[in-house]
Amino acid sequence: MAVDEPHAPPPESLGADGTGPKPGAADVPSFADDVVTPCGRLLSRIWEQARDTAQAADPHISSCPHCREAAEGLSAVTAASQALRTGDRPGLEALADRVMNIVRAEVRLGRLLPLADPDRALRIAESAAAKVLRQAADRVPGARAAACRFVPVGDGVDLRVTMTLAAALDRPLPDRIHQVRRSVLRSAGQDLGLAVTAVDITVVDVLEQEPPCRPGLTPGGA
Amino acid sequence: MTVDRTTTLLGTAAEAALAVPGVAALQPRRSPRTAAAVASTGTDATPKGTRESGIRADRSPDGPGWRIEVRCILSFEGRRALEIAQNVHDRVRAAVISRLAALDAVERVTVEVTVTGVVTRYDLT
């Protein structure tokens, strides 16, 4: 739903069908970051109505799904803040865990990177893109990717990748790095559709090679 | 009724996005997930929300029209993420315009697609 990030109210108030004044067209934001719901009501107004039962009920708010959802969400926040005041520890900790799980999940997404289509607004989370490119690096025998980051190049959709990895020393490192770079570039283009212009690779650790199996023995033991 | 139209757009956009081959799921936005987390009294550590909570529909900030944002998780074996996202963009836009037209509302629609996760064959082995 559309009540999470603050947006300035549209300069021209229109109904949801775009043809006339919307129900909350007369609303004036009471503060700079007040949120406008898709139906045109200010969140602050909805909250005022939800809290102040003495006010005359606005028929729009009671019938609009956006206003109702916003009011229900705010009621939940009110209930949670009451729980905070009464010191309900178990409930409080469970609530904090649930909210922090969501915050962590959002943070894990990382930055949003442009996919290679300048004509459409298409983006991919850095964490998702990095996962695919790390897998591409891991497909090279004797290489194991660690960190993978993206740096925008210019104002368009071009990106530069910086990757750290562990590599085995059974072959010259330049050859292996070259293979990893090729695999990452191929995956960025063919699997994702990112405009990666360069891949900077730093080997930060030595990958221990598993000893070759002797005939008749399994890798796990006798 | 006007407000029903707005709700309908969320469902229309969600349905169109989920019908695109390569889209595994819609990723609920932070706000509805947080609201669900606050409202929840159960033991579910991360309430998921509805499929519509992966869609955001706003009036365009720069004039009449709609801005639709889709957050999706892809399973893209054999397809590029870019092409799936393009497909989501075009199908959602067409579906929303068509739905608005059916409601006698011809409006500009812009769509933003964000890929928030991918499932690859290596995740399944």
Contacts between the chains, C-beta under 8 A, distances in Angstrom:
chain1	res1	chain2	res2	distance
A	1	B	10	7.8
A	1	B	29	7.6
A	1	B	31	6.4
A	1	B	32	5.5
A	1	B	52	7.8
A	1	B	53	6.7
A	1	B	56	7.1
A	2	B	56	5.3
A	2	B	57	6.1
A	2	B	58	5.0
A	3	B	31	6.0
A	4	B	29	6.1
A	4	B	30	5.9
A	4	B	31	2.8
A	4	B	32	7.7
A	4	B	34	7.9
A	4	B	56	7.9
A	5	B	31	7.7
A	7	B	58	6.5
A	7	B	61	6.0
A	8	B	61	6.5
A	10	B	59	5.0
A	10	B	60	6.9
A	10	B	61	5.9
A	10	B	62	8.0
A	10	B	63	7.3
A	11	B	62	7.9
A	11	B	63	7.3
A	12	B	63	6.7
A	12	B	64	6.7
A	14	B	59	7.0
A	14	B	64	5.4
A	15	B	2	5.4
A	16	B	2	4.5
A	16	B	3	6.6
A	16	B	5	5.0
A	16	B	6	4.7
A	16	B	105	7.9
A	17	B	2	6.0
A	17	B	5	6.1
A	17	B	100	7.9
A	17	B	103	6.4
A	17	B	104	7.1
A	17	B	105	4.0
A	18	B	64	5.0
A	18	B	65	7.0
A	18	B	100	8.0
A	18	B	105	5.3
A	18	B	106	7.9
A	18	B	107	4.4
A	19	B	105	6.5
A	22	B	2	7.7
A	23	B	2	7.7
A	36	B	59	7.4
A	38	B	6	4.8
A	38	B	57	5.5
A	38	B	58	6.2
A	38	B	59	6.5
A	39	B	2	7.3
A	39	B	3	5.5
A	39	B	6	5.9
A	40	B	59	7.2
A	60	B	3	7.8
A	63	B	1	7.8
A	63	B	3	6.7
A	64	B	3	4.3
A	65	B	3	6.0
A	65	B	4	7.8
A	65	B	6	7.5
A	65	B	7	4.9
A	66	B	3	6.8
A	66	B	6	6.4
A	66	B	7	7.7
A	69	B	35	8.0
A	72	B	35	7.8
A	72	B	39	7.4
A	73	B	31	8.0
A	73	B	35	4.0
A	73	B	38	7.5
A	73	B	39	7.5
A	76	B	35	6.1
A	76	B	38	4.3
A	76	B	39	4.0
A	77	B	38	5.9
A	79	B	38	7.8
A	79	B	39	8.0
A	80	B	38	5.0
A	91	B	41	7.7
A	94	B	43	7.6
A	95	B	37	7.3
A	95	B	38	6.7
A	97	B	45	6.2
A	98	B	37	3.8
A	98	B	38	7.7
A	98	B	40	6.5
A	98	B	44	7.9
A	98	B	45	6.1
A	98	B	46	6.7
A	98	B	47	7.0
A	99	B	34	6.1
A	99	B	37	5.4
A	99	B	38	7.1
A	101	B	37	7.6
A	101	B	45	5.6
A	101	B	46	4.7
A	102	B	30	6.2
A	102	B	33	4.9
A	102	B	34	5.5
A	102	B	37	5.9
A	102	B	46	6.6
A	103	B	30	8.0
A	105	B	46	7.3
A	106	B	30	5.2
A	109	B	116	5.8
A	112	B	114	6.1
A	115	B	81	6.8
A	115	B	82	4.8
A	115	B	85	5.7
A	115	B	115	7.6
A	116	B	82	6.1
A	117	B	82	6.3
A	117	B	85	7.7
A	117	B	86	6.2
A	120	B	85	7.8
A	120	B	86	6.3
A	120	B	89	5.0
A	120	B	111	7.8
A	120	B	113	7.5
A	121	B	89	7.6
A	121	B	110	7.2
A	121	B	111	7.1
A	121	B	112	4.0
A	121	B	113	7.0
A	122	B	82	6.9
A	122	B	85	4.3
A	122	B	86	6.7
A	122	B	89	6.3
A	122	B	112	7.8
A	122	B	113	5.0
A	122	B	115	7.8
A	123	B	112	7.4
A	123	B	113	7.2
A	123	B	114	4.8
A	123	B	115	7.0
A	124	B	81	6.2
A	124	B	85	7.6
A	124	B	114	7.3
A	124	B	115	4.1
A	125	B	114	7.0
A	125	B	115	6.5
A	125	B	116	4.9
A	125	B	117	7.0
A	127	B	117	7.8
A	128	B	115	5.8
A	128	B	116	6.4
A	128	B	117	5.1
A	128	B	118	4.8
A	131	B	118	6.6
A	131	B	120	7.8
A	132	B	81	7.9
A	132	B	118	5.9
A	132	B	120	6.5
A	135	B	120	6.3
A	135	B	122	5.2
A	190	B	80	6.6
A	191	B	76	7.0
A	191	B	80	6.4
A	191	B	81	6.8
A	192	B	80	6.7
A	192	B	81	4.7
A	192	B	82	6.7
A	193	B	80	4.5
A	193	B	81	5.6
A	193	B	82	2.3
A	193	B	83	6.8
A	193	B	85	7.7
A	194	B	82	7.8
